[in-house]
């Protein structure tokens, strides 16, 4: 989390929506083998962010899998990011910086049972299939059980009970409205449209 309080938020609904919209993150944990990180989809338990419980899964052979049950971990969700050029300021005698959105979630992990893993995968697939262009439905029910069973045995599901939320929304809040718009326009011209939109919407 950035140390400047100007880049933080207490908007829980915004943080929950960020996780749901991006839907993918990293899990960091200390292990007897040293620090490790895994990359995984993230889904709110029961589809309700208000419960503060995230579900994710890892390969059974992942370096983190055997250490996670009962561990305290850090989940990181990265949003849009982009380089900010000093040329975009009225006064160009400034240094470059980087605008970005990130959310750290700290909490305790527990291992799912087999039905919980299946429910999580069904929820994950339903969420993502709804975002696929062209419509249509796809579900695990379309995979023959004899083929699906060994695939499911190769992954492990986990629940993360979020105990601390640490957001960073570094969107030039320490600049004037006029300067923020210049930066947003510069980022937009560079192809960082999502970051520019967040600057206009959240840092106004």
Secondary structure, 3 states (H helix, E strand, C coil): CCCCHHHCCCCHHHHHHHHHHHCEEEEEEEECCEEEEEEEECEEHHHCHHHCEEEEEEECCCCCHHHCCCCEEEEEEEEEEEEECHHHCCCCCCCCEEEEEEEEEEEEEEECCHHHHHHHHHHHHHHHHCCCCCCCCCCHHHCCHHHHHHHHCCEEEEEEEEEEEEEEEECCCCCCHHHHHHHHHHHHHCCCHHHHHHHHHHCC
